[in-house]
Amino acid sequence: MTPPYILNTTLLSPRSLGVLLTLLFFFAAPLLADAASASFTSSPACTISAGASTCNTTLDWTSSGVAGIDLKETPSCASTSYTLLTTTGVGSQSYATPVGYSSRCFHLFEAGTALSLASVSVAAPCASNSTWNGSICGQAELVPSAPTVSSLTVARGQTITLGTGSITNNGAVTAASAFKIGGFYLDNDGDGAADYVQATAQIPGGLVVGGSDSSSAVWTVPADAPLGAYRVSYIADSGNWVPESNEGNNFSGWTDFEVLPQVPSAPTNVVATPGACDTTSIDIAWDAIPEHVDTYTVFDGTQTTDYSGSVYPPDVEFTHWGVTPGDTYTYSVRAMNASGESYSTQVSAVAPGACTFVDLYAQYIDLQGTLTENKSHEVHVKVHNNGSVGTGVGFDTEVTYQWGGTSGAWLPMSGGTFTKSAFGPNEYAWDVVSSFTPDQTGTLYIQYCVDSGVGIGAVDEGVYETPNCLVSSFDIVGNSGCAAEVNGSCDLSATSHGGSDGACSLGYVGSCSLTCDNGNWIDDTNTCHLPVIDNYIVCTADYSSCVGEGGTQLVATGTPLKVVWESGESDACSPVSGDGFSTGDANTGEDDIVSSASINTVERYQVACNYQGGIPDSAWVDVVTFYTQPELNTVKTTVREGSTITLEWDTNNSDETSCSISGAGLDDSIFANGTGDVETGSVDVTIEGRTTFILTCGPQSDVKTIEVVPTGWEA
């Protein structure tokens, strides 16, 4: 069918054609005078932002010769699928519109007609950091998970594998580019800063939406790395190679692990040394090892019995108490830390036994007589072996003297060197220099040395090999300028000086005035007799303790004693005081007595000797009876911490009202007011530390010290 607006001239007559042409000219004249036109004056492109599907642009145009303009859109300029956007008037116009991805074509039509007057294409690409995914200009989003570690602990010098876990693309488009893990950051002090950075890993490109990948690196822990807690982190795409919708979530967070010391090497140079005799102990020592050690422990040789408990560095020694004398003990030392343990080779030692020793010492010196110049005196000395074993060989002793001090040369005393046979344990002996005459007045110093090497050699005394010498001093007085004995005329006419039997109490020899000592008598041969007690001592029955004239002897109730006296120039000696003391009128002798005085009282044992009924000379010793030695006992003296011991006591007949007991964990009131039968008893005490207990009765006491080893040690 022919369109109505196409004329078919074959159907018209000449007359009709003329009329038609007239009409066309009539109507077309105005159109020819103002033809229709339109054009775009701007067509700016726009860029679609990441995450958007369109961008906005503004179209500007002008038109004339038309009644209006229809603005239409097609996907491309070649398309005829028009979409009407707006209709405007004539002249300059603008229209803002969104533009979809890639490009769009815009057309100007005469309003209401199909007359296309102008077209323009507007580009709309995605922004450079995004990619069109069919619906929007999208970006990748790389989200890391927490790091992984191959082990929660690793020792110095060992390796640990550090992993990224999963790095997931949670974005809208594929992460086209490869991206790097800038490194694993290791923090050991909690400040968030990297103390160590290990390895750079790379994830290849092409990580699709929802896809994930991972990487890892191996870290060898330095030998000097600080010990303790560590944490590791990483940053996904640390170089920002992949555009992301959120660049702030690439940090992985932290994963914790711990660096431990190297497994310690075995302790070396382990030595077990028996303690001193009577200590029931063995000392174990070893060298410190270079690796970190939490504790050392001393075990038996089978590594089953813990002797020491924990020994903390820097200590590298331990004393094993309570060993059985003579038994052999084997030890192995363990070094341990959080990474492991190691044992030393075994060492052995024999537990020490009882102490054996020789201890010779000079115990006693006494100058017997009046301590007057130019008179003969005896020197009494005593040597004692205080050791637990005999000397094995003989030895010598020597008596020397000097005047006025001890810094000068010691002079040998005639008859003062003695050769002794071998001594047994606790053996002693007395020796006497029979005659020594001081030749001047003043302070006389007498020295007594035992095992001096003068005669037959020396005794090995070990730790007691010290100068075994005793020095005593004596004040020597004059005898009115006269000799001790005077032969000469006696002035019998001096009746004031006369005495019975025609003897004189005072005689004259030339210009020398002789006063006979203590008023004693001159006989008919004009000899001055001196009934002086030459030797007076009170000793215990075994002579282990002796006290000379004027001294004080301390003894316990019931102690056997000996009173010894000598007075050669006497007719008879008799006791003046002293319970049970009898001389039998002998001028020389000894008497066995037993102290029976009440506790803490003084009994004076005094003897008097005279000559021909003259004024007697006397000597005395005070015996003080003190409390009987109390006893404090316990089965064990070395125990573990927290152990309970039984403490037993015996006051040995002492008055319990004067007794007290002290020590941690004890109540002293057990002796309060003497109530109850507490002369003997016992009490249980819990030992928390080294404790000393003291039982005191009057001036006497007994002491027990309890040594403590830590819990877990053998006691």
Secondary structure, DSSP 8 states (H G I E B T S, - for coil): ---TTS--GGG--HHHHHHHHHHHHHHHHHHHHS--EEEEEE-----B-TT-SEEEEEEEEEEESSS-EEEEEESSTT----EEEEEE-SSSEEEEEEEESEEEEEEEEETTS--EEEEEEEEE-B-TT-EE-SSSEE-B-EEE---EES-SEEETT-EEEEE---EEE-SSS-B-S-EEE--EEEESSSSSS-SEEE--EEE-S-B-TT-EE--EEEEE--TT---EEEEEE-BBTTT--S-BS-TT--B---EEEEEE--------S-EEEE-STTS-EEEEE----SS--SEEEEEETTS-SBSS--B-TT--EEEEES--TT-EEEEEEEEEETTEEEE---EEEE---------EEEEEEEEES--BTTS-EEEEEEEEE-SSS--SS-EEEEEEEEES-SSS--EEEEEEEEEE----TT-EEEEEEEEE---S-EEEEEEEEES-SSSS-----GGG-S--EEEEEEEEB--TTS-SS--S---TT-GGGB-GGG-BSEEEETTEEEE-GGG--B-TTS-B------EEEEEETTSSSEEETT-EEEEETT-EEEEEEE-TT-SEEEEEE-TT---TT-SEEEEEEE----TTEEEEEEEEEESTT---EEEEEEEEEE----EEE-S-SEEETT-EEEEEEE-TT--GGGEEEESTT--GGGGGGG-SS-SEEEEEEE--S-EEEEEEETTEEEEEEEEEE-TTS--
